[in-house]
Amino acid sequence: MTLSATVVGGSGFTGGELLRLLVGHPEFEVAQATSRSYDGKSVGSVHPNLRGTDLRFSDPADLESVDVLFAATPHGVSMERIDAFRDAADTVVDLSADFRLDSEAAYDEWYDGHSRPELLDEAEYALPEINRENLAGADLIASGGCNATATILGLYPLFADGVLSGDEQVVVDVKVGSSEGGAGGGEASSHPERSGVVRPYAPTGHRHEAEIERFLGTSVSFTCHAVDMIRGASATCHVFPDGPVSKGDLWGAYRGTYEDEPFVRMAAGGSGVYRYPEPKAVAGTNHAEVGFELDPSNKRLVVFSAIDNMMKGSAGQAVHAANVALGFEETAGLEFQGLHPVGAP
């Protein structure tokens, strides 16, 4: 028996990706997609890849009763509407930042406070690779930020396996595509302004630092660049271990953590053109690529990771987490392996 689903905020880039995944999902039937701006318009008129579906946008104030509600709304909306969302659905998967952190103090520090802090303990982080056992049966799920997801997946095995203790210096540089700014990203995300750039837009103090530090248990020095790319997030992490680390240690850590993960692939200096993780290689998929290299001359470890920011960094992660929470096959609706060759990711 299929479950009914609503996508709130279905006209945005991430909302469109959610609809694409859910329309092709064997266990879900999309009952409703909401958009205040496009109320009454066909989904295909906004998302041309979904032409042929009969679905039309409805007003978000008129929520239908469904099994699962996915909220692809800007930060601040879900915390204000969470009661309505939970009245409408048994399971709520929120793709904003509203329930990613675990304390009111964290939201005071990194955002503009939180209006429903009593719910933070109930929410489960959506990244199954680090939180699978807590997702089973969860009814309030918080999908992770794309920059945080790329960084956490790259570094997590080193902490989980004890290669790093948490006292080391960690420097993270993430390069992201224009879709991270959303359908209403403004001038900075427009093609003429974005074309050809490698632009630091968050040299320090990016909000995703809070997620990274929460799940790695250490502080990081984090910088974000906007680059001439549509889809994708690529993290390069510079780590300075306190003691000697061998490639055998690293392979042991990464294989031990990710060997059985359906959506993590290793790319660590093999042959061919794509020797290390690249967003282009995972565009449109729920896969993450992770790799590393040692620099013995200065005792540096360089870790690379790449995801599609709208898939593994958002909609794909949300569907993966919902699959786990509801007891479906983890890969259901997420089997697409990507294309090669392909244009701008």
Summary of the structure (lengths in Angstrom):
residues: 345
radius of gyration: 19.5
end to end distance: 35.3
largest distance: 62.1
contacts: 1194
relative contact order: 0.14
helix: 34%
strand: 23%
